[in-house]
Amino acid sequence: MIQRKITEAELRLFGFCPKLFEFNAMIEYKNEMQLACKEMIERFLIYQLRNGNNASYDLVIPTIIKESVRRAYSNHEEIEANGLRDLATKRLNSWFNDYINKFRINEYQVVIGPYNPKIVISQTAIELDVCGILFNTKTNTIHILTWFNEVKSIDPLWDLPSVAKYYFSQSYTDKEVVIHFLDINHRNTYSKEFSMYIKSIPGKEFEEESKLFLIEKVKEFENYSNYYRIPYCIFYECPKRKECQK
């Protein structure tokens, strides 16, 4: 019986620090370029799903990029936003070219667009965030695309939501699975070396120990007490440090 629910971001936060989870102090952050790239790829996958691999993309790609940048930079002051949007559009074109070279349209077929699958561990339903699922017609393999803005510093093999995505894939298909963790190489919009960052991990690399670690953390979440206190915390930049150490 499902008694608790938790999102991917909340699960990652709880795994990092239960007290930060208690304070609802989300430390996972995507800057505007990350938001724009994620928005762009999800819009493109939806377009592919609706129109098939034989559709002409030359006209629709600029529209997708323009709309993705507009949504990502909508909170900036108008003058600043207009200046950044032109540059961000060029950066997204570069990122998209990297994506197309990696996931060639004539080889990868979109099976599912962006959605939020759920996996149940113990008595907790975990809501995951998946950009899309592709099928490689040459290798007969399933490819899960997911955005992970800390993939360059956190090993997905021991990242709780990433492990959960692998075990979701086991219930989804019996084919060989590869999970692709997407990000950008440079978060600064003004960087001249802007490109796609991707870490691809075959499902078979997720070992049983990582699943046991996930189950252990989920059960810890289910039994968590708000009176829990972390002594000698070394996370000095924590936004809730003063409150936590009282």
N, C-alpha and C positions, 0 to 999 in steps of 0.2 A: 504493500500500500504506500502510495506517495504521500509523504507528510511535509516535505520541504521542497522549495524551488530556489534555484540560484542561476544567475546568468554566467556567461563565460567570463566577463570582466570581473564579476564579484568573486568567482571561484579563484581566479588568478590572484586577486587581491588578498583573499583569505589565506591562500597558500603562502603568500609573501609575508603577511602579518595579520593575525586575527584581530588585533586591536585596531588597526587601520580599517579593517572591514566593519568593526563595531562602530567606529566613528563615521563610517560612510565617506571616507576620505580617499576618493579614487585618485590613484597616482598614474594610471595608464592614460597616456595623452597622445593624441594625434594632432600634428600641426596641420596647417591649411593644405600644404602640398600632399601630405599623406591622405587627408580626407578627399582631396580632389582626385588623386590616383585611384583610391578605392571606389569612389563614386563612378569614375570613368569606366573601370573594368567591369563593374557590376552592370552598368547601363549597356555596355557592349555585349556582355553575355546574354542579357535579356533580348537584345536586338537579334543576335545570332539564333537564339532559341525560337524566336518568332518567324524569322525569315530564312533560316537554313544557311548552309555553307556556300550555296551558289549565289547568294544575294550580292549586290554590288555595294561595297562599303565606302567607296571613295567620297561620296557625298555626305553620308551620315556621320562619319568620324569627326569632322570639324564641329558639327552640331553637338555631338556627345561631349567633346572636350570643352567647348564653350560653356555648355550648361553645367558641367561638373565644376569648372573653375568658378562660375558665378555663384553656385551654391556654397562652395567651400569658403569663399572670400566675402560672403554677404554681410558679415559683422564688422568689416573694416569701414573706416571713414571713406566717403566717396572718392576723394582725390587719391588717397593712398591705394584704395582698392583698384581703381582704374589703372594705376601704374603697375601694380603687381599682377593684375590679370593678364596683361599682354605678355609679360615675361613668363608667368605660370603656364600660359597656353603653349609657349614654345617648349617648356620643360615637359609638359604632359605629352606632347607629340614625340619627344625623345623617349619617354618611358613607354609609350604605346608601341613604338617601333621595336623596342627590346622585347616587349611581350609577344608581338606577332612573330618575331624571329624565333622565339622559344616555343610558342604554341601555334604552329602553322595551321592555317585554316583548313588546308586540304588533308591534314592528318588528325586533327582533334575535333571531335563532334561534341557540342554542348548537350548534356543530358538534363541538367538542372541548373537554373539560374540562382541568384542569391536567395538564401532562405535560412531559417533558424531551426535545424533539427534538434530533437531532444533525446538524451540518453539517460536512463535511470540507473543510478548506482545506489545500492542499499535502499534507502527510503527517500532519496533525493532525486528530483528531476533537474538535469543540467541543460540549460538552453544554450546552444552553440551558435556561432556566427560563421557561416560558410559563404564565400563569394560565388562559388559555383562548382559543378562537377563535370568533368570532361571525359570522353572516351576516346582513346587512341586506336584508330582503326587499323594501324599497322602492327602494333604490339599487343592488341587485345587487352589493354590495361585501363584501369580507372584512375583518374587524376583529380584530386580534391584541391581546389584553390582556396586559400584562406589568408586574410591579412593579419600580420603579426608585427606590430611596430617596434617590438624589442627583440626581434629574431637574431640580430647581430650580437646581442649580449646575453641572451637566455637560450639555453639548449632546449629545443622543442621536445626532445626525448624525455625531459624531466619537467616540462611545463604542463601543469594539470589540464588546461583546456585542450592542448595539443594532443595529449595522451587520450583524452576523452574523444577527440575527433577520430583517432585511429580506431578505437573500439566501436564507435558509431559506424565506421566504414565496414567493419566486420559483419554488422547486422544488415548493411545495405547491399553488399555484394560478396560473392565468393571468388571474384577475379583478383588478380594482383593489384595492389593499390599503391599509389605514390601520393604523398601529401606535399604540396608546394606552399611554402610560407613566403608571402610577398611583402616587400617594403620598398623604400627608396634609398639609394646610396647616400644622398646628401639631402638633409631636411631643409637646408637653406635655399629658398627660392632663387637667390642670386648666384648660386654656385654654377660655375661653368661646366663642371663635370657631373651632370645630372643624369642618372640612369636607374634602371630597375635593379633592385636587389632581390635575389631569390635563393632560398635554401630548399632543396628537394630531398625528401627523406622517404625511402621505400618503407612500406608498412612493416615489413619483416624485421626492421631494425628496432621497432618498439618491443622491448623484452617484457617478460612476465613481471619482473621487478617493478617496472614503471606502472603496470596495472595495479599491483598490490599497493604501491605508493599512492595512487589515485584513490583507491578504495579506503585506505587509511585516512587520508585527508578529508574525504567526504564524511566518514563516520565521526571524525573530529569536529567537523562543521555541525553535524547533527547533535552532538553532545556539548557544543560550545556553551560556556557560561560567560555572561557579561562581566563577571567579577574577576576574570582572568587578567593578570598583570604580568608584563614582561620585565624582569629585572635586568639591569646592566645592558640596556638596549644600545647598540652601537650605530644605529641609523640616526646620525646627528642632524641630517637634513629633513627628517620626518616633519611634515606639516602639523602633526598632532602630538609632537614630542612632549610639550609642556603639559597638555591635558593627560596624556598617558602616564606620565611619571608622578602625578600628584598622589 
